[in-house]
Amino acid sequence: MVQASRWLLTRDFRLMWWSQVLSQVAEGVSKLALLWFVYAVTGSPLKTTVIGLLLTVPPILFGPLIGIIVDRFPKKTILIGSDVARGILIGVIPCLVSVEHFTVASLYLLTFLYGVATALFVPTLSSVVPFMVRPPHYTAANALLQSTTSLGIILGPAAGGLGIAFSGSQDVLCLNALTYFASAACLVPIQLRAHGSESVSPVAGGGFFGPLLEGLRWVCLGRQTVLVLIILASVYTFGSGAFTTLFPVFGRHLLGLGPVEIGYLWSWLGAGLLLASFGLVRVSAWDLSRRLSVIALSSTVSGVALAGLTWTQDVRIAALLVACIGLGFGTWTPIAWGIIQEVAPPGMVGRVMAVYTAVATATSMLGMTAFGWMAESFGSVASILGIGVVMGVLAGGSVWFGKKIGVAGIGKAAV
């Protein structure tokens, strides 16, 4: 119990962690089932990316409103409601639709609504961290939350691939609803509490544009650190979003894999993310410059691994390279979220994270489109190499930002 408390920080955080394990496994199953269904029916990499686009459009369309909702309404209610909504949309509804009417168009609609629920969930999840753990543990908490994403990638696609092979995409989506409902049940006992100086009142009721402008002004004019983070996040999601969305296409084109094999290979991406997550727990108290150097190093590793992925036909070597890519992808989010949570008042984290998420997902959508078009026009090799170049740019930007922070210090850079 002592060891568990040290790793999972608080009782409420432990409940949140287990909820996220279930939620991320469900998401891993759902994503593979959705992507495989569309690709199997259409045979088009570009049309397959529509699933990824529909998941990223809601934060862009509704980002300002989402930020205010997160800061104004009970965060626990939003988290539970999002899980229940996702279970209904991607689980219950496919069960009620006949095979003849379960078309790509209907799946696109369900995916968009699922994306709306997820768009509410993500900034809410990041904004509750200051109400569960203390500031020195922010990066550790974010890393542990990301470890649930890793577990979801490890377990979800493998389970989804087996389910698709033996039963079909629609049945997999139906059964997956239970996992989302179990995730929501884990959140019911949670109690969110602020700590000391973190006890900042959320945005008051009344008006929309006032709180919105306050959040935008804080990000764009008052906090240079957050603004640079958002720019670097755009670079990160431009490459990583395209890779994860097109992963089934790359696996099928480069290695000739089926859904079960792709599911297992995808699990190696999760293994890399998991390794990065647990590694970041130990660097939670490092200064910002050193944390950014970790991002630079890991992004370089993932860029090299992406290039190596185009030169092998051996599935075992490909699995190792995919794990290295996951290791590189896994350092960005916990560190970036931790910096925002350190700098932003808890009563404004929802709005700041909504802006961060909206911009990052817009560039993710752009990356999916660009690299999906590249894969269809020039082949998967060109697309993967392009993503590797993007990760190299992120490494260079992190080095530059780390040097700037090292000279100015986080306090001066944040004002």
C-alpha positions as semicolon CSV with decimal commas, in nm:
position;residue;x (nm);y (nm);z (nm)
1;M;0,000;0,000;0,000
2;V;0,288;0,238;0,072
3;Q;0,435;0,167;-0,270
4;A;0,096;0,218;-0,437
5;S;0,045;0,546;-0,253
6;R;0,385;0,669;-0,365
7;W;0,318;0,587;-0,728
8;L;-0,049;0,680;-0,745
9;L;-0,015;0,983;-0,518
10;T;-0,360;1,009;-0,351
11;R;-0,674;0,801;-0,301
12;D;-0,874;1,015;-0,547
13;F;-0,595;1,001;-0,801
14;R;-0,586;0,622;-0,773
15;L;-0,957;0,607;-0,858
16;M;-0,898;0,844;-1,148
17;W;-0,610;0,627;-1,268
18;W;-0,815;0,307;-1,270
19;S;-1,099;0,486;-1,446
20;Q;-0,856;0,600;-1,712
21;V;-0,717;0,249;-1,757
22;L;-1,066;0,126;-1,845
23;S;-1,146;0,430;-2,057
24;Q;-0,822;0,409;-2,255
25;V;-0,859;0,036;-2,318
26;A;-1,208;0,109;-2,450
27;E;-1,070;0,388;-2,667
28;G;-0,796;0,162;-2,804
29;V;-1,052;-0,102;-2,899
30;S;-1,286;0,156;-3,051
31;K;-1,021;0,333;-3,256
32;L;-0,890;0,019;-3,423
33;A;-1,246;-0,104;-3,490
34;L;-1,345;0,230;-3,641
35;L;-1,034;0,264;-3,856
36;W;-1,041;-0,097;-3,974
37;F;-1,411;-0,084;-4,062
38;V;-1,368;0,221;-4,284
39;Y;-1,048;0,097;-4,449
40;A;-1,194;-0,251;-4,511
41;V;-1,504;-0,100;-4,676
42;T;-1,340;0,182;-4,876
43;G;-0,980;0,065;-4,927
44;S;-0,875;0,432;-4,915
45;P;-0,608;0,569;-4,676
46;L;-0,744;0,920;-4,728
47;K;-1,100;0,818;-4,637
48;T;-0,966;0,631;-4,336
49;T;-0,818;0,956;-4,207
50;V;-1,171;1,099;-4,196
51;I;-1,215;0,906;-3,868
52;G;-0,918;1,090;-3,722
53;L;-1,043;1,421;-3,861
54;L;-1,386;1,375;-3,707
55;L;-1,226;1,310;-3,370
56;T;-1,021;1,630;-3,393
57;V;-1,280;1,871;-3,533
58;P;-1,491;1,908;-3,214
59;P;-1,214;2,066;-2,999
60;I;-1,156;2,319;-3,277
61;L;-1,522;2,401;-3,331
62;F;-1,624;2,409;-2,966
63;G;-1,292;2,485;-2,791
64;P;-1,390;2,825;-2,643
65;L;-1,722;2,691;-2,515
66;I;-1,557;2,379;-2,375
67;G;-1,304;2,583;-2,179
68;I;-1,575;2,787;-2,010
69;I;-1,783;2,475;-1,936
70;V;-1,482;2,306;-1,774
71;D;-1,408;2,609;-1,553
72;R;-1,772;2,680;-1,467
73;F;-1,935;2,339;-1,408
74;P;-1,844;2,047;-1,177
75;K;-1,551;1,867;-1,333
76;K;-1,645;1,529;-1,189
77;T;-1,987;1,548;-1,357
78;I;-1,829;1,632;-1,690
79;L;-1,589;1,337;-1,667
80;I;-1,863;1,087;-1,579
81;G;-2,102;1,224;-1,842
82;S;-1,835;1,204;-2,112
83;D;-1,762;0,838;-2,040
84;V;-2,131;0,747;-2,038
85;A;-2,190;0,937;-2,362
86;R;-1,900;0,762;-2,535
87;G;-2,027;0,424;-2,422
88;I;-2,370;0,497;-2,568
89;L;-2,241;0,643;-2,895
90;I;-1,978;0,383;-2,981
91;G;-2,130;0,087;-2,797
92;V;-2,505;0,091;-2,748
93;I;-2,605;0,258;-3,074
94;P;-2,406;0,020;-3,302
95;C;-2,582;-0,268;-3,123
96;L;-2,920;-0,123;-3,219
97;V;-2,835;-0,060;-3,585
98;S;-2,883;-0,347;-3,830
99;V;-2,589;-0,464;-4,037
100;E;-2,752;-0,329;-4,355
101;H;-2,778;0,021;-4,212
102;F;-2,441;0,024;-4,037
103;T;-2,272;0,223;-4,313
104;V;-1,957;0,431;-4,327
105;A;-2,169;0,749;-4,328
106;S;-2,352;0,649;-4,007
107;L;-2,020;0,558;-3,848
108;Y;-1,883;0,901;-3,938
109;L;-2,176;1,066;-3,757
110;L;-2,128;0,855;-3,442
111;T;-1,754;0,927;-3,452
112;F;-1,814;1,302;-3,464
113;L;-2,045;1,291;-3,161
114;Y;-1,795;1,066;-2,985
115;G;-1,532;1,331;-3,061
116;V;-1,749;1,597;-2,894
117;A;-1,764;1,389;-2,574
118;T;-1,388;1,332;-2,585
119;A;-1,328;1,702;-2,647
120;L;-1,502;1,773;-2,317
121;F;-1,314;1,499;-2,135
122;V;-0,951;1,587;-2,218
123;P;-0,927;1,947;-2,083
124;T;-1,138;1,845;-1,784
125;L;-0,897;1,563;-1,702
126;S;-0,598;1,796;-1,714
127;S;-0,773;2,062;-1,506
128;V;-0,854;1,825;-1,216
129;V;-0,488;1,738;-1,149
130;P;-0,425;2,053;-0,936
131;F;-0,723;1,949;-0,722
132;M;-0,582;1,602;-0,650
133;V;-0,204;1,640;-0,614
134;R;0,049;1,905;-0,512
135;P;0,252;2,114;-0,767
136;P;0,580;1,915;-0,741
137;H;0,385;1,607;-0,849
138;Y;0,210;1,756;-1,153
139;T;0,441;1,603;-1,414
140;A;0,436;1,271;-1,228
141;A;0,054;1,276;-1,218
142;N;0,033;1,356;-1,589
143;A;0,285;1,081;-1,665
144;L;0,082;0,829;-1,465
145;L;-0,232;0,937;-1,647
146;Q;-0,048;0,894;-1,976
147;S;0,053;0,545;-1,863
148;T;-0,316;0,459;-1,885
149;T;-0,305;0,567;-2,249
150;S;-0,010;0,333;-2,295
151;L;-0,197;0,045;-2,132
152;G;-0,493;0,123;-2,354
153;I;-0,275;0,107;-2,663
154;I;-0,114;-0,218;-2,544
155;L;-0,437;-0,395;-2,448
156;G;-0,704;-0,222;-2,657
157;P;-0,583;-0,280;-3,015
158;A;-0,476;-0,638;-2,940
159;A;-0,820;-0,717;-2,798
160;G;-0,985;-0,522;-3,078
161;G;-0,786;-0,703;-3,347
162;L;-0,885;-1,043;-3,209
163;G;-1,248;-0,934;-3,182
164;I;-1,254;-0,803;-3,539
165;A;-1,098;-1,123;-3,672
166;F;-1,346;-1,350;-3,496
167;S;-1,662;-1,142;-3,477
168;G;-1,641;-0,820;-3,680
169;S;-1,608;-0,449;-3,611
170;Q;-1,973;-0,390;-3,518
171;D;-1,980;-0,656;-3,246
172;V;-1,652;-0,525;-3,103
173;L;-1,798;-0,175;-3,072
174;C;-2,111;-0,314;-2,903
175;L;-1,923;-0,500;-2,630
176;N;-1,691;-0,208;-2,573
177;A;-1,971;0,001;-2,420
178;L;-1,939;-0,193;-2,093
179;T;-1,581;-0,076;-2,048
180;Y;-1,682;0,291;-2,074
181;F;-1,961;0,243;-1,820
182;A;-1,718;0,075;-1,578
183;S;-1,483;0,370;-1,620
184;A;-1,761;0,612;-1,526
185;A;-1,844;0,404;-1,217
186;C;-1,485;0,440;-1,090
187;L;-1,523;0,819;-1,093
188;V;-1,833;0,830;-0,872
189;P;-1,649;0,819;-0,533
190;I;-1,390;1,084;-0,627
191;Q;-1,377;1,407;-0,426
192;L;-1,188;1,700;-0,576
193;R;-1,017;1,933;-0,331
194;A;-0,791;2,233;-0,382
195;H;-0,468;2,268;-0,184
196;G;-0,374;2,592;-0,013
197;S;-0,296;2,864;-0,263
198;E;-0,453;2,656;-0,538
199;S;-0,797;2,734;-0,401
200;V;-0,900;2,967;-0,681
201;S;-1,267;3,008;-0,761
202;P;-1,378;2,890;-1,104
203;V;-1,524;3,131;-1,354
204;A;-1,844;3,280;-1,222
205;G;-2,178;3,243;-1,394
206;G;-2,313;3,499;-1,635
207;G;-2,173;3,593;-1,972
208;F;-1,967;3,404;-2,224
209;F;-1,736;3,648;-2,397
210;G;-1,589;3,795;-2,079
211;P;-1,442;3,468;-1,947
212;L;-1,347;3,367;-2,302
213;L;-1,153;3,688;-2,366
214;E;-0,992;3,662;-2,023
215;G;-0,856;3,317;-2,108
216;L;-0,737;3,416;-2,456
217;R;-0,572;3,731;-2,320
218;W;-0,396;3,529;-2,052
219;V;-0,258;3,282;-2,308
220;C;-0,164;3,525;-2,586
221;L;-0,048;3,832;-2,398
222;G;0,035;3,735;-2,044
223;R;0,218;3,402;-2,055
224;Q;0,499;3,356;-2,307
225;T;0,580;3,009;-2,174
226;V;0,230;2,878;-2,251
227;L;0,224;3,043;-2,592
228;V;0,552;2,877;-2,695
229;L;0,426;2,545;-2,558
230;I;0,117;2,571;-2,777
231;I;0,335;2,634;-3,083
232;L;0,555;2,333;-3,004
233;A;0,243;2,123;-2,931
234;S;0,125;2,205;-3,283
235;V;0,444;2,061;-3,425
236;Y;0,409;1,750;-3,207
237;T;0,047;1,676;-3,298
238;F;0,109;1,750;-3,668
239;G;0,330;1,441;-3,679
240;S;0,206;1,214;-3,401
241;G;-0,164;1,246;-3,490
242;A;-0,094;1,147;-3,850
243;F;0,114;0,844;-3,748
244;T;-0,140;0,700;-3,505
245;T;-0,431;0,757;-3,744
246;L;-0,253;0,602;-4,043
247;F;-0,095;0,320;-3,842
248;P;-0,321;0,046;-3,989
249;V;-0,240;0,174;-4,339
250;F;0,135;0,170;-4,272
251;G;0,117;-0,178;-4,121
252;R;-0,075;-0,318;-4,414
253;H;0,127;-0,148;-4,689
254;L;0,479;-0,184;-4,549
255;L;0,454;-0,519;-4,370
256;G;0,145;-0,683;-4,523
257;L;-0,021;-0,730;-4,183
258;G;-0,383;-0,816;-4,100
259;P;-0,594;-0,675;-3,815
260;V;-0,461;-0,913;-3,547
261;E;-0,096;-0,848;-3,636
262;I;-0,155;-0,472;-3,659
263;G;-0,323;-0,482;-3,319
264;Y;-0,018;-0,650;-3,166
265;L;0,222;-0,413;-3,342
266;W;0,017;-0,119;-3,214
267;S;0,062;-0,262;-2,867
268;W;0,436;-0,205;-2,901
269;L;0,364;0,165;-2,954
270;G;0,184;0,154;-2,621
271;A;0,482;-0,022;-2,463
272;G;0,704;0,268;-2,565
273;L;0,455;0,519;-2,427
274;L;0,435;0,324;-2,102
275;L;0,812;0,323;-2,063
276;A;0,821;0,699;-2,120
277;S;0,540;0,755;-1,869
278;F;0,707;0,567;-1,584
279;G;1,040;0,729;-1,667
280;L;0,886;1,077;-1,638
281;V;0,763;1,004;-1,285
282;R;1,126;1,029;-1,175
283;V;1,187;1,365;-1,345
284;S;0,874;1,539;-1,213
285;A;1,073;1,775;-0,989
286;W;1,336;1,861;-1,252
287;D;1,358;2,222;-1,366
288;L;1,186;2,317;-1,691
289;S;1,504;2,336;-1,898
290;R;1,602;1,979;-1,811
291;R;1,251;1,852;-1,880
292;L;1,261;2,011;-2,225
293;S;1,595;1,841;-2,292
294;V;1,418;1,509;-2,228
295;I;1,163;1,600;-2,496
296;A;1,441;1,692;-2,740
297;L;1,625;1,362;-2,688
298;S;1,315;1,142;-2,710
299;S;1,186;1,325;-3,020
300;T;1,519;1,261;-3,190
301;V;1,492;0,891;-3,103
302;S;1,141;0,869;-3,250
303;G;1,249;1,052;-3,568
304;V;1,533;0,805;-3,626
305;A;1,301;0,510;-3,550
306;L;1,046;0,637;-3,803
307;A;1,315;0,644;-4,070
308;G;1,423;0,292;-3,972
309;L;1,066;0,167;-4,005
310;T;1,082;0,224;-4,382
311;W;1,387;0,003;-4,421
312;T;1,270;-0,324;-4,265
313;Q;1,032;-0,604;-4,351
314;D;1,103;-0,792;-4,029
315;V;0,804;-0,767;-3,793
316;R;1,026;-0,812;-3,485
317;I;1,251;-0,523;-3,581
318;A;0,944;-0,317;-3,672
319;A;0,799;-0,384;-3,326
320;L;1,118;-0,256;-3,161
321;L;1,115;0,055;-3,380
322;V;0,748;0,119;-3,305
323;A;0,827;0,096;-2,932
324;C;1,100;0,359;-2,982
325;I;0,850;0,579;-3,164
326;G;0,612;0,542;-2,870
327;L;0,895;0,634;-2,633
328;G;0,951;0,953;-2,830
329;F;0,583;1,040;-2,850
330;G;0,533;0,974;-2,478
331;T;0,739;1,253;-2,326
332;W;0,561;1,558;-2,465
333;T;0,214;1,561;-2,309
334;P;0,297;1,497;-1,938
335;I;0,566;1,765;-1,939
336;A;0,360;2,021;-2,135
337;W;0,049;1,968;-1,920
338;G;0,259;1,992;-1,605
339;I;0,402;2,328;-1,712
340;I;0,054;2,466;-1,784
341;Q;-0,073;2,341;-1,447
342;E;0,223;2,507;-1,274
343;V;0,173;2,843;-1,443
344;A;-0,206;2,875;-1,480
345;P;-0,442;2,935;-1,185
346;P;-0,663;2,626;-1,131
347;G;-0,973;2,836;-1,203
348;M;-0,840;2,906;-1,552
349;V;-0,676;2,574;-1,644
350;G;-0,988;2,462;-1,832
351;R;-0,980;2,763;-2,063
352;V;-0,604;2,745;-2,113
353;M;-0,620;2,373;-2,189
354;A;-0,913;2,427;-2,427
355;V;-0,703;2,677;-2,626
356;Y;-0,405;2,442;-2,613
357;T;-0,618;2,147;-2,727
358;A;-0,797;2,341;-3,002
359;V;-0,474;2,463;-3,161
360;A;-0,298;2,128;-3,121
361;T;-0,588;1,931;-3,266
362;A;-0,619;2,173;-3,559
363;T;-0,260;2,098;-3,656
364;S;-0,321;1,729;-3,590
365;M;-0,607;1,741;-3,839
366;L;-0,381;1,920;-4,086
367;G;-0,114;1,655;-4,035
368;M;-0,362;1,368;-4,088
369;T;-0,479;1,528;-4,411
370;A;-0,131;1,610;-4,539
371;F;0,027;1,275;-4,459
372;G;-0,285;1,081;-4,563
373;W;-0,268;1,254;-4,902
374;M;0,107;1,187;-4,916
375;A;0,054;0,816;-4,840
376;E;-0,209;0,786;-5,111
377;S;-0,014;0,988;-5,370
378;F;0,349;0,893;-5,303
379;G;0,329;0,585;-5,081
380;S;0,365;0,505;-4,713
381;V;0,744;0,539;-4,711
382;A;0,731;0,908;-4,806
383;S;0,460;0,972;-4,547
384;I;0,654;0,807;-4,262
385;L;0,977;0,988;-4,353
386;G;0,786;1,318;-4,350
387;I;0,658;1,245;-3,999
388;G;1,018;1,171;-3,894
389;V;1,125;1,515;-4,017
390;V;0,849;1,674;-3,808
391;M;0,980;1,501;-3,495
392;G;1,325;1,638;-3,574
393;V;1,179;1,989;-3,589
394;L;1,017;1,932;-3,248
395;A;1,353;1,824;-3,106
396;G;1,519;2,140;-3,236
397;G;1,240;2,362;-3,105
398;S;1,263;2,202;-2,761
399;V;1,639;2,262;-2,748
400;W;1,587;2,628;-2,838
401;F;1,311;2,674;-2,580
402;G;1,514;2,495;-2,313
403;K;1,807;2,731;-2,367
404;K;1,575;3,031;-2,350
405;I;1,419;2,909;-2,027
406;G;1,762;2,830;-1,886
407;V;1,862;3,193;-1,928
408;A;1,535;3,359;-1,824
409;G;1,400;3,110;-1,568
410;I;1,040;2,992;-1,560
411;G;0,921;3,285;-1,354
412;K;1,042;3,547;-1,602
413;A;0,950;3,342;-1,909
414;A;0,597;3,306;-1,780
415;V;0,517;3,673;-1,766
